[in-house]
Amino acid sequence: MSSTPTGSRVTEVAIVALPPLSMSGIGTLIDTLHLANELAGRELYRVRVCSWDGRAIPLAGGAQLSADCAFDDAVNSDWLIVASERFQQFADYRLFLARLSRVGQRTPFVIGIHHGVWWLAMAGQLAGYRVSANWHTHQQFYEQFQRSITTRQVFEIDRDRATCAGSLATVDFMLALIERDHGSALSERIGDTLLIGQQRTGDERQRIPFVTAAGERHPRLHDALMLMEANVEDPLTTDEIAERVGVSRRQLERLFKQHLDSMPAKYYLALRLEKARTQLQRTSKSVIQISLACGFSSAAHFSNVYREQFGMTPREDRRGWLQKQAAETGFSACGPRPTALLARPDADE
């Protein structure tokens, strides 16, 4: 993530809030930026909330959020954030898309949260960009917007566009933006105040609930995934997992292929490697310690499969991440590690 510090200048932020939206969904955006101002002791971000027509925004549960202004061509900001939790057309949506296209083209930094990503894509704002699409509509988004590079990451920051899958990932995303502008010390203080534990990076994939029909989990697949999560250090064989969840090996393989487009062993390996990568970047454990903790019998084998998965060895990945952090925070990659790199509790979510 490149560093683009804003110095003493106030960043003007316009949030376009589109129903349906929850208090937590919009509150996360506003509160995180207000907390940055409070902890910094000065105004870093000036936030305005816009609705399409300037009226109060209805929220889930019957609450309402007052709008500071209508979203019109006069909106002029450094950041334009479009937030919604479900794509829902309204009477003037075509006019809205045309306006969003015009305003987006002249805004330095444009952001989509959850289904705000869909609105930006429909307005032609995400062609050629890496886009984090929420797992629930990932495939549909991929098929509809093929000029975008659709990913399953929790968020993406790509040049002058950024997208986030929403929900709890929004906090990690906002902290990443604040860190980009004002350094890791402030973002970590905000994270500590919010008690979020370990902050996720944009490299991490969404944890996807696995379904067979709308909203319905497949219990056997869910149980198999929970077993994998609980047995990272001492991995189970595919036969052992199938036996414990009460299906045949062939049935288990069909479930993984149907819902995850992967085989159990391949998925299990990727899960363990993702956990290893998080530990490499977020703790001071040695490569040998991490390889053992993630179920690899030797550091050599771990290094080989890691390189196949990520295109570099564990040591190369850690070195590159340290250098990137050093460039962003001012720490020397050869000197003491910044606090963020010291051992911290690892969170699963």
PyMOL commands that set and color helices and strands:
alter all, ss='L'
color gray80, all
select helices_A, chain A and resi 23-40+60-62+93-106+116-122+135-144+169-182+184-194+219-230+238-245+249-260+264-282+287-293+299-310+314-329+339-341
alter helices_A, ss='H'
color red, helices_A
select strands_A, chain A and resi 11-17+45-51+57-58+64-65+69-70+79-84+109-114+130-132+149-151+155-158+161-164+211-213+216-217
alter strands_A, ss='S'
color yellow, strands_A
deselect
rebuild
show_as cartoon
